[in-house]
């Protein structure tokens, strides 16, 4: 799936739901249906065992925020988790709508759960870059791995990528800036080229938290082939990620524009140049600007251009006539043909 030689110039786009489903199975299922329709290749969720992941103090800490779903941080997170029994339902929906089911395991119990439902793709979050024990456990399942490198230094990225490669080569390394949202002038997309140079055997991509769509096509031009973008059904919903996520129409354009880029690069065939319909209709032909006598040299001063129903010598070919001698008298306004000069 992510082997560089197999991907070629194809783009693989991931719709990152995260916890924007609001802890509601019906909404989560709508994310799969809608974003599969809008062009996603994979729909990604997040999987946590909060009791395992957080210490008791962290779990019980008061949480005062306009985005809070509960009074303590642990209870807040529990409100936003997908129940384990929902995951097989979501995977079946992904199969139904023709997209890959993907999730980020934030801890070992969550990884075991995703193993049981046979997740298609596993994600290593930027938070776990350098977490070699967890990365080895993730890679050992043999599933394709996508790794974000936000906040990571190159030596941490190297060790993490090597940990996956020690198990298999189905890995995509995504440039990422861990700012939520990330302003356009903080995206740092030039780093994609550094990752391509550093990891020539890996597919390289981009995971951004920018609230627009331009980052996708620009990242593709830099060499990215795997793209992860946060999505929502309503930017006004309560939650930290909705404001910079793309709604369905925005995501459709994100996918469309990324996949158009490579088709914009090839130059037009030379034999088609000047043969465009607009030139046949409105293209100017060379005419005599003044009366030209036989034996007179064609020059800048005695040429002009006019539009005829049928095109004669196009004005863009004036360099082919200038400096040549008229073989006959040519009246002012009369079109000039190649056979009129020598």
VOPAGU-2260 file (C-alpha; in pm, 1 decimal, decimal comma):
REM VOPAGU-2260
SITE   aa  ch    i         X         Y         Z
SITE  UNK   A    0       0,0       0,0       0,0
SITE  UNK   A    1     268,5     251,5     102,7
SITE  UNK   A    2     564,3      98,4     -76,5
SITE  UNK   A    3     718,6     385,9    -266,9
SITE  UNK   A    4     767,3     194,6    -589,5
SITE  UNK   A    5     401,6      88,5    -587,5
SITE  UNK   A    6     256,3     431,8    -508,4
SITE  UNK   A    7     438,5     617,4    -783,8
SITE  UNK   A    8     260,1     946,2    -842,2
SITE  UNK   A    9     -68,9     833,4    -689,3
SITE  UNK   A   10    -202,6    1024,9    -389,3
SITE  UNK   A   11    -351,3     851,7     -83,7
SITE  UNK   A   12    -578,8    1077,9     122,4
SITE  UNK   A   13    -683,0    1009,3     481,2
SITE  UNK   A   14    -988,6    1172,4     638,6
SITE  UNK   A   15    -892,0    1215,5    1005,0
SITE  UNK   A   16   -1208,8    1205,3    1216,0
SITE  UNK   A   17   -1019,9    1188,4    1544,5
SITE  UNK   A   18   -1287,0    1247,2    1806,2
SITE  UNK   A   19   -1497,5    1486,1    1601,6
SITE  UNK   A   20   -1772,1    1221,1    1607,3
SITE  UNK   A   21   -1860,5    1361,0    1953,4
SITE  UNK   A   22   -1872,8    1010,0    2100,5
SITE  UNK   A   23   -2181,9     923,8    1895,6
SITE  UNK   A   24   -2187,2     606,3    1684,7
SITE  UNK   A   25   -2446,4     740,6    1440,4
SITE  UNK   A   26   -2230,3    1047,8    1372,6
SITE  UNK   A   27   -1917,2     834,1    1339,8
SITE  UNK   A   28   -2092,2     620,7    1078,6
SITE  UNK   A   29   -2194,9     933,7     889,7
SITE  UNK   A   30   -1828,7    1037,4     876,0
SITE  UNK   A   31   -1742,8     711,2     700,7
SITE  UNK   A   32   -2028,8     735,5     452,5
SITE  UNK   A   33   -1983,5    1103,6     367,3
SITE  UNK   A   34   -1605,3    1124,3     344,5
SITE  UNK   A   35   -1582,2     802,4     145,5
SITE  UNK   A   36   -1816,4     971,4    -102,3
SITE  UNK   A   37   -1601,8    1286,8    -100,8
SITE  UNK   A   38   -1292,2    1095,2    -207,6
SITE  UNK   A   39   -1112,8     965,9     103,3
SITE  UNK   A   40    -897,6     655,9      60,1
SITE  UNK   A   41    -905,5     587,7     435,3
SITE  UNK   A   42   -1113,6     713,4     727,7
SITE  UNK   A   43    -918,7     740,7    1051,9
SITE  UNK   A   44   -1033,7     735,7    1411,6
SITE  UNK   A   45    -846,4     738,1    1742,2
SITE  UNK   A   46    -849,8     461,5    2002,5
SITE  UNK   A   47    -764,0     512,9    2369,7
SITE  UNK   A   48    -795,1     323,3    2694,2
SITE  UNK   A   49    -807,4     627,6    2916,5
SITE  UNK   A   50    -772,5     440,7    3245,1
SITE  UNK   A   51    -450,0     288,8    3114,1
SITE  UNK   A   52    -324,7     598,1    2934,6
SITE  UNK   A   53    -367,5     856,0    3213,6
SITE  UNK   A   54    -245,9     843,2    3571,0
SITE  UNK   A   55    -518,4     869,6    3832,3
SITE  UNK   A   56    -425,7    1230,6    3903,5
SITE  UNK   A   57    -438,7    1321,6    3537,4
SITE  UNK   A   58    -764,1    1133,1    3489,4
SITE  UNK   A   59    -930,9    1308,5    3784,3
SITE  UNK   A   60    -795,5    1656,9    3709,3
SITE  UNK   A   61   -1063,4    1927,6    3679,3
SITE  UNK   A   62   -1124,7    2033,0    3320,7
SITE  UNK   A   63   -1256,0    2381,2    3269,1
SITE  UNK   A   64   -1285,5    2465,0    2899,8
SITE  UNK   A   65   -1549,6    2585,1    2659,1
SITE  UNK   A   66   -1489,7    2254,3    2480,6
SITE  UNK   A   67   -1530,6    2035,6    2789,1
SITE  UNK   A   68   -1779,7    1749,0    2778,6
SITE  UNK   A   69   -1739,4    1675,2    3150,5
SITE  UNK   A   70   -1602,7    1831,3    3470,2
SITE  UNK   A   71   -1284,6    1619,5    3486,4
SITE  UNK   A   72   -1040,4    1545,4    3206,9
SITE  UNK   A   73   -1085,1    1169,5    3229,5
SITE  UNK   A   74   -1462,1    1191,0    3216,6
SITE  UNK   A   75   -1433,8    1437,7    2928,9
SITE  UNK   A   76   -1221,3    1196,0    2729,2
SITE  UNK   A   77   -1452,5     904,5    2804,1
SITE  UNK   A   78   -1744,2    1100,2    2656,8
SITE  UNK   A   79   -1551,9    1126,6    2329,6
SITE  UNK   A   80   -1428,8     769,3    2293,8
SITE  UNK   A   81   -1568,4     512,6    2056,8
SITE  UNK   A   82   -1694,0     212,4    2248,9
SITE  UNK   A   83   -1500,6    -107,4    2167,5
SITE  UNK   A   84   -1814,1    -275,3    2034,9
SITE  UNK   A   85   -1858,7       6,4    1781,0
SITE  UNK   A   86   -1527,7     -52,3    1606,7
SITE  UNK   A   87   -1635,9    -363,0    1409,6
SITE  UNK   A   88   -1943,9    -170,0    1293,9
SITE  UNK   A   89   -1726,6     113,7    1164,8
SITE  UNK   A   90   -1493,8    -129,7     992,7
SITE  UNK   A   91   -1788,5    -291,3     816,2
SITE  UNK   A   92   -1903,6      52,7     705,0
SITE  UNK   A   93   -1557,5     119,9     563,9
SITE  UNK   A   94   -1573,0    -205,7     368,3
SITE  UNK   A   95   -1921,2    -115,2     244,5
SITE  UNK   A   96   -1811,4     226,5     118,7
SITE  UNK   A   97   -1476,8     115,9     -22,1
SITE  UNK   A   98   -1231,9     290,6     212,9
SITE  UNK   A   99    -966,1     163,3     451,6
SITE  UNK   A  100   -1042,4     156,7     823,7
SITE  UNK   A  101    -760,6     327,3    1010,5
SITE  UNK   A  102    -700,1     420,1    1372,2
SITE  UNK   A  103    -435,0     555,1    1607,0
SITE  UNK   A  104    -371,4     333,4    1911,1
SITE  UNK   A  105    -253,3     559,2    2191,5
SITE  UNK   A  106    -168,7     270,4    2422,6
SITE  UNK   A  107    -110,2    -105,6    2427,1
SITE  UNK   A  108    -465,6    -212,8    2525,8
SITE  UNK   A  109    -600,2      -5,9    2236,6
SITE  UNK   A  110    -351,0    -169,9    2001,6
SITE  UNK   A  111    -472,7    -513,0    2114,3
SITE  UNK   A  112    -831,0    -404,6    2048,2
SITE  UNK   A  113    -746,8    -286,0    1696,3
SITE  UNK   A  114    -562,5    -611,5    1631,6
SITE  UNK   A  115    -876,6    -805,3    1721,8
SITE  UNK   A  116   -1092,5    -620,0    1469,0
SITE  UNK   A  117    -820,5    -648,6    1200,7
SITE  UNK   A  118    -771,6    -275,9    1139,4
SITE  UNK   A  119    -643,6    -196,4     788,9
SITE  UNK   A  120    -389,5      76,3     874,9
SITE  UNK   A  121    -227,3     180,6    1202,8
SITE  UNK   A  122    -113,2     531,9    1286,0
SITE  UNK   A  123     176,3     639,4    1504,6
SITE  UNK   A  124      79,9     980,0    1638,8
SITE  UNK   A  125     334,0    1258,3    1676,1
SITE  UNK   A  126     287,9    1216,6    2051,2
SITE  UNK   A  127     446,3     870,5    2024,2
SITE  UNK   A  128     733,4     955,8    1792,1
SITE  UNK   A  129    1040,4     806,3    1958,2
SITE  UNK   A  130     823,9     578,0    2174,5
SITE  UNK   A  131    1014,7     276,0    2046,0
SITE  UNK   A  132     842,2      13,3    2266,0
SITE  UNK   A  133     497,4     108,3    2135,0
SITE  UNK   A  134     621,5     158,1    1777,1
SITE  UNK   A  135     777,3    -190,0    1774,2
SITE  UNK   A  136     449,9    -336,4    1902,0
SITE  UNK   A  137     252,5    -152,1    1634,6
SITE  UNK   A  138     487,3    -255,5    1352,7
SITE  UNK   A  139     500,2    -616,3    1470,7
SITE  UNK   A  140     137,5    -663,7    1362,3
SITE  UNK   A  141     251,9    -635,0    1000,4
SITE  UNK   A  142     -12,2    -375,6     912,2
SITE  UNK   A  143      70,3     -68,0     702,6
SITE  UNK   A  144     188,8     212,6     930,1
SITE  UNK   A  145     150,6     587,2     892,1
SITE  UNK   A  146     375,8     795,1    1117,7
SITE  UNK   A  147     347,5    1167,3    1187,4
SITE  UNK   A  148     666,8    1343,3    1291,4
SITE  UNK   A  149     534,8    1665,5    1448,5
SITE  UNK   A  150     766,0    1801,6    1716,6
SITE  UNK   A  151    1032,3    1543,5    1636,4
SITE  UNK   A  152    1402,9    1594,8    1583,1
SITE  UNK   A  153    1571,6    1405,4    1303,1
SITE  UNK   A  154    1738,2    1149,1    1529,3
SITE  UNK   A  155    1401,0    1069,5    1690,4
SITE  UNK   A  156    1241,1    1034,0    1348,4
SITE  UNK   A  157    1524,6     806,3    1228,2
SITE  UNK   A  158    1497,7     569,9    1522,3
SITE  UNK   A  159    1118,2     553,8    1486,7
SITE  UNK   A  160    1127,9     482,3    1114,0
SITE  UNK   A  161    1399,0     220,9    1163,8
SITE  UNK   A  162    1180,1      53,4    1426,1
SITE  UNK   A  163     903,6       4,9    1168,3
SITE  UNK   A  164    1142,2     -94,4     890,3
SITE  UNK   A  165    1286,0    -367,2    1111,5
SITE  UNK   A  166     946,9    -538,2    1075,5
SITE  UNK   A  167     826,7    -437,1     726,2
SITE  UNK   A  168     840,4    -162,7     461,7
SITE  UNK   A  169     473,0     -61,3     447,7
SITE  UNK   A  170     532,2     277,6     608,4
SITE  UNK   A  171     447,9     637,3     523,1
SITE  UNK   A  172     628,5     919,2     705,4
SITE  UNK   A  173     423,1    1237,7     729,8
SITE  UNK   A  174     564,3    1584,4     777,9
SITE  UNK   A  175     359,1    1749,7    1051,7
SITE  UNK   A  176     361,0    2067,6    1259,7
SITE  UNK   A  177     200,5    2005,3    1598,6
SITE  UNK   A  178       6,7    2328,2    1623,0
SITE  UNK   A  179    -373,2    2326,6    1641,3
SITE  UNK   A  180    -459,2    2513,8    1425,6
SITE  UNK   A  181    -144,2    2570,2    1222,6
SITE  UNK   A  182    -118,5    2905,1    1047,5
SITE  UNK   A  183     -20,2    2905,4     680,0
SITE  UNK   A  184     320,6    3060,2     755,0
SITE  UNK   A  185     403,2    2783,0    1002,7
SITE  UNK   A  186     337,2    2484,4     776,0
SITE  UNK   A  187     705,8    2432,0     689,1
SITE  UNK   A  188     632,4    2225,5     378,4
SITE  UNK   A  189     995,2    2244,9     261,5
SITE  UNK   A  190    1063,3    1977,0     523,9
SITE  UNK   A  191     893,0    1724,1     294,9
SITE  UNK   A  192    1196,1    1740,7      65,6
SITE  UNK   A  193    1428,2    1673,3     359,7
SITE  UNK   A  194    1224,9    1367,2     458,6
SITE  UNK   A  195    1237,0    1237,7      99,0
SITE  UNK   A  196    1615,2    1271,6     102,1
SITE  UNK   A  197    1650,2    1118,6     447,9
SITE  UNK   A  198    1416,2     822,0     388,6
SITE  UNK   A  199    1439,4     731,1      19,0
SITE  UNK   A  200    1278,2     390,1      72,4
SITE  UNK   A  201     966,2     535,9     239,4
SITE  UNK   A  202     658,7     706,8     106,1
SITE  UNK   A  203     651,5    1063,1     237,2
SITE  UNK   A  204     343,6    1269,5     306,3
SITE  UNK   A  205     188,2    1553,9     498,1
SITE  UNK   A  206     -43,7    1578,4     796,4
SITE  UNK   A  207    -148,8    1936,2     851,7
SITE  UNK   A  208    -377,3    2129,1    1082,7
SITE  UNK   A  209    -419,8    2421,4     845,5
SITE  UNK   A  210    -779,4    2534,0     799,1
SITE  UNK   A  211    -759,8    2555,1     419,5
SITE  UNK   A  212    -700,5    2332,2     119,0
SITE  UNK   A  213    -396,4    2486,8     -53,3
SITE  UNK   A  214    -153,2    2291,8     167,0
SITE  UNK   A  215    -245,1    1966,9     -12,1
SITE  UNK   A  216    -149,0    2059,6    -370,3
SITE  UNK   A  217     164,0    2243,9    -250,4
SITE  UNK   A  218     271,5    1941,3     -45,3
SITE  UNK   A  219     217,6    1720,1    -350,6
SITE  UNK   A  220     446,1    1946,0    -554,4
SITE  UNK   A  221     707,4    1907,3    -280,4
SITE  UNK   A  222     685,2    1528,6    -318,1
SITE  UNK   A  223     419,0    1423,9     -66,6
SITE  UNK   A  224     202,6    1130,2    -171,4
SITE  UNK   A  225      13,2    1049,7     151,3
SITE  UNK   A  226    -210,5    1316,5     301,5
SITE  UNK   A  227    -394,9    1332,6     631,1
SITE  UNK   A  228    -653,1    1603,3     691,0
SITE  UNK   A  229    -886,7    1659,2     987,1
SITE  UNK   A  230   -1252,8    1654,1     890,2
SITE  UNK   A  231   -1580,2    1755,8    1050,2
SITE  UNK   A  232   -1947,4    1769,0     965,2
SITE  UNK   A  233   -1985,9    2110,0    1127,5
SITE  UNK   A  234   -1707,2    2354,2    1211,5
SITE  UNK   A  235   -1929,4    2517,2    1473,7
SITE  UNK   A  236   -1956,8    2203,2    1688,6
SITE  UNK   A  237   -1801,7    2201,2    2034,5
SITE  UNK   A  238   -1450,7    2055,7    2038,1
SITE  UNK   A  239   -1092,8    2165,9    1981,4
SITE  UNK   A  240   -1046,5    2019,8    1631,7
SITE  UNK   A  241   -1360,3    2132,6    1449,2
SITE  UNK   A  242   -1250,4    2489,4    1379,5
SITE  UNK   A  243    -958,2    2389,9    1154,2
SITE  UNK   A  244   -1107,5    2070,4    1011,4
SITE  UNK   A  245   -1255,6    2055,9     662,3
SITE  UNK   A  246   -1625,8    2010,6     609,1
SITE  UNK   A  247   -1733,0    1771,0     329,1
SITE  UNK   A  248   -1721,7    2023,8      45,4
SITE  UNK   A  249   -1380,5    2151,2     154,4
SITE  UNK   A  250   -1246,7    1797,2     177,1
SITE  UNK   A  251   -1383,3    1716,7    -170,4
SITE  UNK   A  252   -1187,3    2009,7    -312,3
SITE  UNK   A  253    -878,0    1910,9    -110,6
SITE  UNK   A  254    -881,0    1563,5    -267,1
SITE  UNK   A  255    -971,5    1693,2    -613,1
SITE  UNK   A  256    -693,6    1950,0    -623,6
SITE  UNK   A  257    -426,1    1711,7    -494,5
SITE  UNK   A  258    -516,4    1454,4    -757,4
SITE  UNK   A  259    -521,6    1714,7   -1034,0
SITE  UNK   A  260    -167,9    1837,9    -969,4
SITE  UNK   A  261      26,8    1572,6   -1159,3
SITE  UNK   A  262    -196,4    1619,1   -1462,5
SITE  UNK   A  263    -110,6    1989,9   -1465,1
SITE  UNK   A  264     261,3    1929,6   -1514,1
SITE  UNK   A  265     293,5    1779,0   -1862,7
SITE  UNK   A  266     354,7    2039,5   -2137,4
SITE  UNK   A  267     114,9    2057,0   -2428,8
SITE  UNK   A  268     234,2    1857,0   -2734,4
SITE  UNK   A  269     423,1    2082,6   -2973,8
SITE  UNK   A  270     213,3    1975,7   -3271,6
SITE  UNK   A  271     -97,9    2111,5   -3099,6
SITE  UNK   A  272      44,0    2457,8   -3035,4
SITE  UNK   A  273    -129,0    2724,8   -3244,6
SITE  UNK   A  274    -394,2    2478,2   -3355,0
SITE  UNK   A  275    -626,1    2568,9   -3069,8
SITE  UNK   A  276    -987,0    2645,5   -3154,5
SITE  UNK   A  277    -958,8    3007,2   -3038,8
SITE  UNK   A  278    -679,6    3076,9   -3287,8
SITE  UNK   A  279    -876,3    2924,0   -3571,5
SITE  UNK   A  280   -1161,5    3161,3   -3488,0
SITE  UNK   A  281    -980,3    3478,1   -3380,0
SITE  UNK   A  282    -617,1    3428,4   -3479,3
SITE  UNK   A  283    -466,4    3707,0   -3688,2
SITE  UNK   A  284    -311,4    3643,3   -4029,5
SITE  UNK   A  285     -27,6    3847,1   -4176,7
SITE  UNK   A  286    -132,4    4118,6   -4423,0
SITE  UNK   A  287      39,3    4398,2   -4608,3
SITE  UNK   A  288      34,0    4713,6   -4393,4
SITE  UNK   A  289     103,9    4918,6   -4710,8
SITE  UNK   A  290     126,6    4830,5   -5078,7
SITE  UNK   A  291     425,9    4602,8   -5131,8
SITE  UNK   A  292     592,8    4590,6   -5473,8
SITE  UNK   A  293     746,7    4282,4   -5629,2
SITE  UNK   A  294    1116,5    4270,4   -5534,8
SITE  UNK   A  295    1058,9    4465,7   -5211,4
SITE  UNK   A  296    1192,8    4318,5   -4884,7
SITE  UNK   A  297     929,9    4224,5   -4627,5
SITE  UNK   A  298     997,5    4423,0   -4309,8
SITE  UNK   A  299     844,8    4521,7   -3975,8
SITE  UNK   A  300     719,7    4840,6   -4139,7
SITE  UNK   A  301     513,7    4681,1   -4413,5
SITE  UNK   A  302     340,1    4406,2   -4214,8
SITE  UNK   A  303      26,6    4400,5   -3999,7
SITE  UNK   A  304    -235,5    4146,5   -3894,3
SITE  UNK   A  305    -608,4    4097,1   -3951,4
SITE  UNK   A  306    -869,0    3832,9   -3867,6
SITE  UNK   A  307   -1022,1    3636,4   -4158,9
SITE  UNK   A  308   -1284,3    3364,1   -4173,7
SITE  UNK   A  309   -1005,1    3124,1   -4270,7
SITE  UNK   A  310    -658,7    3175,2   -4129,3
SITE  UNK   A  311    -364,4    3235,1   -4362,5
SITE  UNK   A  312      -5,1    3276,4   -4233,9
SITE  UNK   A  313     -43,6    3333,0   -3855,6
SITE  UNK   A  314     108,8    3654,0   -3720,1
SITE  UNK   A  315     321,4    3446,2   -3481,1
SITE  UNK   A  316     511,7    3324,8   -3788,1
SITE  UNK   A  317     610,3    3678,6   -3895,6
SITE  UNK   A  318     975,5    3593,5   -3830,1
SITE  UNK   A  319     952,6    3344,0   -4117,5
SITE  UNK   A  320     861,2    3622,6   -4365,0
SITE  UNK   A  321    1058,2    3924,3   -4243,1
SITE  UNK   A  322    1372,2    3973,7   -4454,6
SITE  UNK   A  323    1241,8    3778,5   -4754,0
SITE  UNK   A  324    1162,4    3931,3   -5096,7
SITE  UNK   A  325     812,9    3971,6   -5237,9
SITE  UNK   A  326     765,0    3777,1   -5560,7
SITE  UNK   A  327     458,3    3977,1   -5664,5
SITE  UNK   A  328     275,2    4300,0   -5594,2
SITE  UNK   A  329      72,9    4271,2   -5272,8
SITE  UNK   A  330    -200,1    4525,0   -5207,1
SITE  UNK   A  331    -248,7    4694,1   -4870,5
SITE  UNK   A  332    -465,9    4472,9   -4646,7
SITE  UNK   A  333    -412,7    4162,8   -4861,5
SITE  UNK   A  334    -304,7    3845,6   -4682,5
SITE  UNK   A  335      52,0    3729,6   -4751,4
SITE  UNK   A  336     126,7    3364,8   -4822,4
SITE  UNK   A  337     454,8    3176,2   -4819,1
SITE  UNK   A  338     437,4    3131,6   -5194,2
SITE  UNK   A  339     434,3    3515,3   -5227,1
SITE  UNK   A  340     794,9    3546,2   -5106,7
SITE  UNK   A  341    1133,6    3401,0   -5189,4
